[in-house]
Amino acid sequence: MTTPDTAVPRLVVVDDTDPSIQYSPSSAFSKDTAGKLDGQGYGGPVFNRTLTGLSGTSNNGSLSYQFNGTFVRAMVAAEGTYGWYCNVDNHLITSFTVDTSQVTNYIACDSEGTLSGSTGVHTLVVNFFFYPNSQSTSSLWLDSIQYQPLPSDPLDAVTLRVHNSDPSVSYSNSSGGWSFQGLNSNATDLTGTSMSLAFNGTSTTLYSVNFGSPTQYNASTAFYTIDGKSTDFDLPGSTTTANSGGNTTNISNWPLFTVPNLSASQHNLNVATSYNSTPQPQYLSIEYFIIQTNPANSSSTEGSTNSTGVGSSSGESSSGSHSTPVGAIVGGVVGGVVALVAILLALYFVRRRRRNAQYRSGGMLDLSAGTLPSDHHHPDSAGFIVNSPPPMQSVSSSDRPSSSGFFADASYHGGPDVPAGSVSGSSSRPSQSGFDTGRLVSMKNAQSLQVRDEQLRRSELRMHTDSGVRLPAPNEREVIDVPPTYTED
């Protein structure tokens, strides 16, 4: 039994025309670029519409391919009577018999678990041969070689086959529209049902199953959306093959649409059925996607070696020893920013401490001279007089914001022209010597208020949504930045 696609959902696809595939003898192999076998059986069109193989009138032959991976299989097309056997690193691997009505997209052989956990370079060899007396009606072709890459493979500029069970394929199935319909596909005929694929690449093609047996289905429509643009595409009605006897049949590997010429970046493809009244509509079937991944050093937002996007490996890139260590760069930048913020914070608190010390030293009063006013002044624990502005008043619709973004309170003025009489309620009396101590206290209070008002006049309060520290430029008035959770000790 062949290895199920659910066990190897991502495979690199190497077309038969790839120059790294060695054919022997090369003179015996020919190419087919006309797709002459595409409509012969239920296997569907061959990959890339090309085949390289032997006709029965030629000698037997073989091909070899070197790869670095943990699983490999050979895909072939054939007609007539033929045979093959495969080995990896000179070890025979399992070959499979097939239904001759399939014609294309045979899995000739696969390595099953033979290469699991391996990390070296392997060589796949496929040997083709024909049985006597059948050569004139037989041909045997290589369609592609598919292998599972290593986790460390960067997957730059490769063709990637992504099965419908891959984690990057997401189904919107709250309505239960998606279901397994056989022939290795998930499908839906419920209108408005959708799925999505996240990938890094320059093109993608959706392959499906065209269902036609035992029920015949009618053509319908669906659409896909990518990079903000929606496009309709057809879901073809059931059809026949050359060897189906005129009856409609199920055909695998049916290409529904191709999205070419994408930017080398990350994309999200959404596919959905359209709302229509077609009776017995054709299923929207998801078999697999073929993706052309981003080239090396592309401008992909995720990078060609991102571990979460299709077209990327799950490990680190091995494409070159001189690649820039992105983690180190990011760490250095973050460290530099943290150090700069720490320096700015230190400067801010030093300036604030000096300002508080200057203010408090200028606000010391003779507490024995009388009673302090209770509205704007109160002593702190050290015996200093602290000037507190009145509470912020509610803002009416007539108030306008100040230049700092706050609404100015007309009842609060921080100007220097506060009269000495504003410090009221004092019970001090002239001394017996004729020296009025209450007057001295009032004068000192007025001086203290003048110092504080001068500071307020030179200061500006700004409330920020972040916790950054900003220092004023020289010869500018001082800016006091208050973070959202700032409280003064």
Steps between C-alpha positions, in 0.01 A plus 500: 500500500633845410592747771197727556530868420392584853832351620704717259287812440787712364711366216748668268406423139776450242369501143620240251672777302726597790865472385602342832314181399735271313352273230687192373547445219406857422449419132217260585288756684275749327278782623129556467387860533161460331317341793385214279421277800313760706150398394559126471417392857370621835850602621458851362750728326868429559706748699614801298360327188836333433624140503838336435503129424544195283283348231467126477715492188794645693735318728438484871640793696547658838518838668664629818460804723686620810306670777525590867187392684316242706253361245487463122264371234495481121195606299456343157260468208467182298300312239514142382704237681800612697684472829739683732693461822667763720780522753643767731871484580502151342221377730186376329184693597136410451351522151124501436266350248239734359167501321578526130195724448679770703773559237651813665618604848598152613703468818757257367688452828567671832753466779239468779689536832840388366653850513331623817744704709775497237692819418738400221478519122313209342476365145175374354523264200196396295536220246248470212446183298249352257364149464560306178241521222350826641758753400316645203201611709673601821669808637632594842565856617637684798267781605675631815701410809358614833694502827453620855767762579703517818373730775808719447439539126427869424276403204610796289364508142358148498170350388309388807202266512276579800233242580156601627587362844795737549469732806526805274164405343212623714134411449204715602282208601258634760214403268644153440529563128845343460524122498723226364358399164750231411785504250723678751298822511295724728199642320185705543188577297355737759491861379712752688737238647865610501858402576833682511867432436787705647819476295817673383537478126471652156219280364257230606269251326206317656452137397171325562286200409241533224223275629276314255428154635261360608324840479538748218557858619432830324742784444499766768713793612722597789743780572833567666639811668869583529674829581161672520384397151219252433478285187229258386587159360301209360426170665468279191219254455562126498683367194624183337842356420621309198464165676182566707264361236315828459401520866594786726763410755702640789825663385781587743773764472268744328643855494228751595693827480849650515597831663826604328744790529463567871746711692767306687328543835243344728147450367168374627281327245128463575280271291121481529195369319270757345134549581303356209200284422677238288332160549737219594807732486854373459692475827765754592770243570839562665755231414831690522674825408814546291701803616803665347687614808687827539855525367787537745547848651151605390305783660256264669358643822540162661827407330557188298606308808209593723379199694128577478434571134465256212803532279720506810675240707458438870867555575773754438623586155803314371533697178819675596752543782514877460134571572432778747402382852163676523452405867828664596413819314156523661650432844760772453243754390268420791791516744607839367147637530471373859834658592397833345169498689683425826733798445210731423313380809806562717541853362131566549496399867823691574348813353177446689684449830701818447184690413321373810799582719516853359129553549490359851802701620330818376171411667612467863294717738516606864238262632489682834382818334140400437250258350539378142220531250312176443400534133815476282776420753572216739817387677657173393665253734825698494332824607509656150213690352379330182304703249218289352288621209123471544323191359433493125157648430249333271526621142203662335436508129622858490846412628771460238807280525829662579807461282604196702182314413323550832206725572618816679327574830431874512473489879861398540774747413862427557616855431751684717270786597346337809439773763651461841157519648408171339653328802208580728359379826820567693455575872846649547537834682782759525762414764563713805814637342288640219621239254199351317577127474175434313617743232827306469309175465274654238800630309667160509178333392473742210863436405442125512191529283688725259778241467248221442294706257815588309572127474146430383525780245818343362350149506249323286305187585459240233320166546631219278355160420836332533757495777781673311710784642560815301750775590460863391745650256729781622337845543156345491262498788504184701255224409371269768391174338259293701465130398152344523564333838726774646460589866738726685654348812 
